[in-house]
Amino acid sequence: MRHRKSAKNVDDKDKIESPNASDREKVTTSSSNPKFSSRRVFVICMAMRMANSLLVQTYFNPDEHWQALEVAHRIAFGYGHLTWEWERGIRSYLHPMMFSCLYKVLALFHLDTPLFMIKAPRMLQSMFSAVGDLYLYKLSHVLFGGRAAQWALFSQLTNWFMFYCFTRTLSNSLETVLTLVGLYHWPCIRASSSEVHSVSRKWGLLAAALACAIRPTSAITWAYVGILELLVTRDRLNFIFLEVAPIGFLVITLTCLLDRLMYGSWVLVPLNFLKFNFLSSGGDYYGTHKWHWYFSQGFPVMLFTFLPFSIAGIITSKQRKLSGLIAWVLGLYSVLGHKEFRFVLPVLPIALMFSGYSLATIGKPDSSYGRTKDSIRIKTKCPSKKLLAVLFLLATNLPMAFYMSLVHQRGAEDVMNYLSKEALNGKVESIVFLTPCHALPYYSTLHHNLPMQFLDCSPSEEKGVLDESDRFMMDPVGFAAEFAKNWSLPSHIVLFDSQEKLLKDFLTSHSFQEERRFFHAHFKVDRDLQASVVIYSLKDQ
């Protein structure tokens, strides 16, 4: 009885829900440190993610701008480019609408300046990311105990890829947040959960439904979780007909109504998305990888030096449900030809949670964890092995995080930031981008309704037909000469230095001169080295 009373007091301090009485006792015995209450954890995460968002100044994936901010800018200000995905109805307006509301607030208070237009969206995403960090901590606390939860949070905050990607305005980032929130609320995920907690599960269902509405591929994750729930729950019919069906119907209905309003006609985005990406392999247009890429390269690169700790945590924790979820997601995504790091971002925090478990056990005898893995004792001094592990992880991940966030491929962002300020001062009339398509941000960063033109790369209905971007990359001189026959002479041209070398004579003959040059990258990614981005302007500008 004394033990239960003590556990209750700690639970009041930590304010972390547990699925049942036994879990609550297990959680609270592992950490009684009031410094790590949920509220304080959230404040710490919020401060770190906001700083994180300010440090991210590089270009990673076009979707961050072109499928989120560009669409939001068009909604809020009436101009912005919609890519071919929006013409075919395979994207929902749910995700861009959040940033559109942010833009409206900025405009209302006359804060839509170049600085705020660039920083505010990532700052908003950093708030969502802090929620994801909190729920990673809470889920780890429930499964492994407070001490392991602290190390899981350490892993999450210091992993280079989470630092690099989590505060970006990609739909995958918000999907990851919703995945962490949802997993925490699903009874089947929590250890030794034999009772059905309908209120918690409904919150989990809502998070899952929203994740699927934002990214239909999130259904891969929730199909696995839903099957687990069906296996352990006693009221399967209630679960399906009184929880899954109503919540799913509500979210689908509201999303369809929003898309109906924005598209101007009824559009079933999940169906169109399924047809393009799975039934027709439309994503393969943007490149394919070997089936094993996620296992052999993609996910190991994301985990980086946390990989051995995550593997050790998976083996020793015996949390087969979550390790199975990682394998399930990586396995199904491996079936698709087109693969990207960000696609499997939602399961990266789960792998890092296992890393946190492993770190918490370093320097402790096997008997102190075993089946009662939440009996971690807080020591006043960090064991030498653990200290070396921490220093190793920091020394390998922080330089990588800072380099990728501050240096690699920053020219694309710097160019548009510069042009935005120049346009504000009336020094830019029109821009042509002689670059691979979507290689730079667009109106959402420029924030001026000026004529702009970039090389199109929409998938062709006919196989073997090259788009403008591909034709330009194959023959920059010939394409530019033909392209210039039909253009309205721009005031500025933007291009990478690798094409600039070939187009020097072309630019000179059309009275263009170099205005500014911005460093972009030290090494190539998927094309020839694009060391810098160059802005050329008409000589009389």
N, C-alpha and C positions, 0 to 999 in steps of 0.2 A: 504493500500500500504506500509505503514511503517513497518507493521508486516511482510509482505512478504520479504521485503529487509533485515530485521534483520534475518529472518529464513535462507535466502540464505547465509548470512555471516557465520552463525553458521555451515551451511551445508558444506561450504568450509573448515571450520576448522576440522569438524568431518570426512569429506570425506567418508560418509556412504550413499550409494545409497538408494533411496526409490522408491516404485513401481509407485507412481503417486504424483501429486502436493499436494493433501490433506495429504497424508501420510508424505511427506517431511516436511510440516508445523508442523504436529503433533509430529514428531520425534524431530525436532530442538527446539521446545518450551520446551521440557522436560529436556534438558541438554545443556548448552552452555560452559561447562568446557573444555578448550582446553587440559587439562591434560589427557583427555580420548579420544583422537583421535585414529583412527584405528591403526595407526603406533605405537603409544606408547602402546596401549593395546597389540599388537602383541609382542613387545619387552619384556614387562612384562611377558606375557604368555610363551614366549620362554625361558626366564631365569628361570622361576619357573618350567617348564616342564623338562628342562635339569637337574636341581637340583633334581627333582622328579625321573628322570630316574636313577640317581646315587644312590639314596636312596633305590631303589627297588633291594633287594638282596635275594629274596626268590623265591621259586618254587610254582607256582599257578596251571597251566594247562599244560599237556604235549604238546598240540598243539603249544604253544609258541616256543618250540624248535623243535619238531619232524615234524611239518607240515610247518614250515617256515625256520628256521635257518639251520636245518639239510639238507633240500632239497637244500637250497642256497649254503651250504658248498659243497655239492656234485657237483653242477653245476660249482662252482668257482675253486675247488681244485681237483675234480675227485674222491673223496671218501666221503662217508656219507651214512647213511641208509635210504632207502625209505620204508615206511610202506605199508601195504596192500592197503591203499586207492589209492596209486599211481599206483599199479598194476592193479586196477580195473578202473582207469581213472575217479575218482570222485573228483579230485582236479585239479585246474588250476595252471599253473606255473607263472601266472602273479604276484602274491604276493611274492613268494620266489625270483623271478628274481630281485626285487629291492634290496634285501639284498645280492644277489649274486654280483650285481654291486658294492655294498659297499665293499664286501670282495675282489674283484678284485683291487679296489683302495688301500685298505690296503696292499695287497700283492705287488702292484706296488711300493709303497713307503717303503716297508719292515717294515710295521707297524703291521703285523699280529702276534703280540705277545699275550700271554695269556690275558693281561689286555685289549688290544684293541679289541680282538675277543669277549670278554665278554661284554664290555661297549658300543662299537660303535653301534651295532644294536639297542639297546634301546635308544641310543642318537639320532639316525636317526628317530626312531619312535616318540621321544619327539618333534622333529621339526614338524612332521605331526600333533601331538596332539595339538601343539600351534596353528596351523591353525584351527583346530576344535574349540578350545577355542575362537579364534577371531570371527569365524562365529556364535558361540553361542551368543556372545556379539552383533554382528551386527543384528542378527535376533531378539533378545530381544529388541534392540534399535528401530527397525522398528515397532515392535508390541506394545511395552509397554513404550518406551521412554528411555532416557539416564540414568536416575537414577535407574530405574528397571534393565537396562542392566548391570549396575555396580554390583548390588546385585546378578544378575544371574551369573555373572562371579565369584563373591565371592563364590557362592554355588558350582559352577563347580570345582573351584580350591581347595576347602576345603572338599568336600565330600570324605569320606574315600575310597569308592570303585573306584571312578574315579582316585584318587591318586594311589591306589593299582594296577589298571588294565590298565589304559589308555596308559601308556608308554611301556607296554609290546608288544612284537612282534607278537601278535595274529592278525589274519585276522579280527577279530571282532573290534579291535581297529581302524584299517584303515577304515573299513566299517562305524564306528561311525563318523569318520572325514568326509567321503564323504557324509554321511547322513546330517550332519549339513550344509555342503557347498551346497548340493543340495536343502535342504528345504529353505534356504535363497533366492535362485534364482527362486523358483516356485511362480508365481503370485497368485495362489489359496491359498497359505499359508499366504501371507501377508494380514494384516487387511485392509478391505475396498478396495480391489484391484478389480476394475471393468474393467480395461484396460488390454489387452494382451501385455506383453513385450517380444517379440519374442527372442531378444538377451539374456536376462536374463534367459528365460525359456530354451533356448538351452544349456546354461551352467548347468542348473539344470538337464536336461536330460542326459548330458554327465556324471555328477557326479553319477546320478542314475544308468546309464549303467555300469560304472566302479565298483560301489558297488556290482551290481548283478554279474558281471564277477568274482569278488573276492570271493563273497559268494552268491550263487544262492538264498539262503533264504531271501536275502535282497529284493527280489521281493515282499515279503509280505508288506513291507513298501511302496514301490513305486506303487503297485497296488492301494492302498488306495489314495495316492496323485494323481495318474493318473486319477482315477475316479472323484475326486474333480475337477480336472482341466477340464475334459470333461463337467462337470455340469456348470461351470462358463464361459468357453471360448466361443466366438462367432464363431470362425473359426475352427470347429471341424475337418473338412476334412484336412485343412492345418496342423493342429496340429498332426494328425495321420500320414498322408502320406508325409508331407514335413519336419517334425521334428522328431517324434518318430521313424518312419521306417528308415530314413537314418542314424541317430545317432546310433540307436540300431544295424542296420546292420553293420556299420563301426566297432563298438566295438566288436561285436560277431566275425566278420571276422578276425580282428587283433588278438583276443584272440585265436581263432581256429588255426590260422597260427602259433602262438607261441607254442601252445600245440602240433601241428603237428610236429614242429621242435624238441621239447623236448621229446615227446613220441615216435616219429619215425613212427607214423601212425595217421590217422584221428581219433580224439577223441572228442565227444561232451560232455563236462564236465557237463553242466547244466542238460542234459537229464539223464546221469548216476547218478548224484547226486539226482535227483528227484526219479528215480527208487529205489535207495537204501534207502533213508531216508523217503520217503513218501509212495511209493507203496509197499515196502516190510518191512517197519518199521525196517530197519537194525540198526538204532541208538539205538533201545531198547536193543541191545546186551550189551551195556555199562550201563544199569540200567534205571529204570523208576521211575516216581514220580506220585502222584495223580494229577488229571486234574487241581486242584485249586492251585497248588504249587506256580506258579508265583505270584498269587494274595495274597495268605496267608503267604508265606514265602520268596520266591526268591526276588521279587522286593522290598518289604518292608525292607528286610535286606540290599539291595543295597542302598536304600534311607536313611535308618537308621533314625537318628533324624531329617532329613529334611522332613520326611514323612508328619507330620501335616502341615508344611508350604506349601508343594507342593499341598496338598489337599485343603488348604485354597486358594491358588493361582488359582487353577482350578475352584473353585466355584465362586470366586469374579471377575476373569478376563473375564469370559464368552468367552474365546477362545475355542469354541467347536471343531474347526477343529483339533487343536493339542492335546487336551485332548482325542478326538475321536481316533486319531492316536495311542496314548498310549494304549487305551483299545483294539483297533483292533489288534495291534501287540501282546500284552499279551494274548489276546483271541485265536488267531490262533496258537501261539506257545504252548498254553495249550492243543491243540488237540494232539500234538505229545507226545509220551510216555517218550522219553528221554529229560530231561530238564537240562539246566545249566545256571548259572548266566550270563555268557558272551553272551549267545544267544540274550538276550534282552538289551545288553549294548547300542545299538544305540538310544533307547528311554529314557535312563536314563538322558541325558542332557536336554531333553525336560521337564521332570518332575522337574529337578533342575531349569530350566528357570521359571517355575511357582513358585517355592520356592523363587526365586529372586524377582518376582513380589510381592509376599506376604510380604517379608521382607521390600520392599520399601514402602509399605502402612502402616506399623506398626506405630502407633502414629499419624496417619492422620485421620481426619474426613471422614466419608463415602462420603460426598458430594464432597470432593476434588478429588475423583477418579471416582467412578460411571462409566458412559459411556465414559467419557473423562479421561480414566485411565492414560493418558500421561501428565497430569497436575501436576505431582509430583514436589514440590518445594524443592530446595536444602536448608537445614538448616545448620547453622553454628555449632550447637551442636547436637549430636546424642541423640534422646529421650531415656529415661531410659528403656522403654519396649524394644526398639530395641537393646540397649546395652546388656540387659540381654539375649535376643534371640541370639545375636552374640556370647556372651561368652558361652552360653549353647551349641551352635553348634560347636564352636571350642573345648570346653572341652570334647565333646563326640566323635567328628570325628578325631581330630588330633592324640590322643593316639591310636585309632583303626588303623588309616592309618599307623603310624610309627611301631606299633607292627606287623601288617600283612606284611608290606614291609621289615622290618629289622629282624624280629625274627621268625615268624611262618613259618615252613617248609623251613628253610634256609640251612639245612644240605645237601640237594640234590645238591644245587649250590656250596656249600663250598667244597664238596668232589671232584667234577669235576674240580673246580678251582685248588685245591691242586694237583690232578693227572696230570693236564695239565702242571704245573710247574715241577713236578717230571719227566714227560715224556720228557720235554725239556732238562732236565739234564741227560737223558739216564737211568733213574732208574726204568722205567716201560717197560715191554716187552709185556704183554698181560693182559686182564682184563675179568673177568666173573662177571656179575651182578646177584646175587641170590636175586632178589627183584621183586615185582610186575612190570610188563612190563611198560616201559616208565616212570618210577618213578624218573629218573634222566636225565639230558642232556646227549648228546652223542658226536659224533665226532665234532660237531660245537663248542663245548667248549674245548674238549681235543686237537683238532687241530694237531693230530699226527696220521699217518696211521698205527696204531697198531692193531693186532687182538683183537677184542672185541666181546663178546657174551652176549645177554640178553634173558630172557624168553619170548617167543612169545605169543601174545594174539590176533592173527588174528581171525576174526569170522569164524566159521566152517560152511560148507554147510549143515552139518547134525546137527539137533537139539539134545541137550543133551550131545554133545561131549565137554569135558572140554579142555581148552587150557593149555599150559605149565604153564603159570602164575597161573591159578586157581589150577592146580594140586599141584604146589609147596606150595601155601598158605594152602591147605588142609592137606598136609603131607610133611613138609619141609625135614624131615630126610629121609623118603623113596624116595622122588623125588631126593634129592641130591645124594644119594647112587647110584641110577640108572643113573642119569645124568653124574656122574663122570666116568662111565664105557666107555663113548664115547668121553670124552673131551681130549684136549691137555692141559696138566697141565698149568694153568695160573700163572703168577707171582703175580697177585693181585686178590682178591675177595672182592666185595662190597656187603654189606647186612645191613638190619635194625636190631636194637638190639632185636626186638621182635622175629626174626627168629634166631638171633645169639645164644640166650639162648638154643635153641633146637639143634643147629648145632655145639656146642662147641667140642664134641668128634669127629665129622666128620672132622672139621677143623684141630684139633690136629693130628689126624691120617694121614692126608695128608701133614703134616709138615708146616702148616700155623700158623702164630702168628699175634696178633693184632699190627698194625702199627700206625693208627690214628683213633680217634673217634671224630665225629662232632655232636654237638647238632642239633636236627631237629625240634621238636615240643613239646609243653607242653600238648596238648590235641589231641585226635584222630579226624579224619575227617570222612572217610568212612570205615576204617579198625581198627584193634587194634592199640593202641597207638604206634607210631613209634617215640620214644623219641630221638633216635640218629641214625646216619649212621656210620657204622664201616668199615674200610679198613683193610683187612688181607693180608699179603704178605708171600711168602716163606721164611723160616728162613735163607736161604743162600743169600737172596737178599741184 
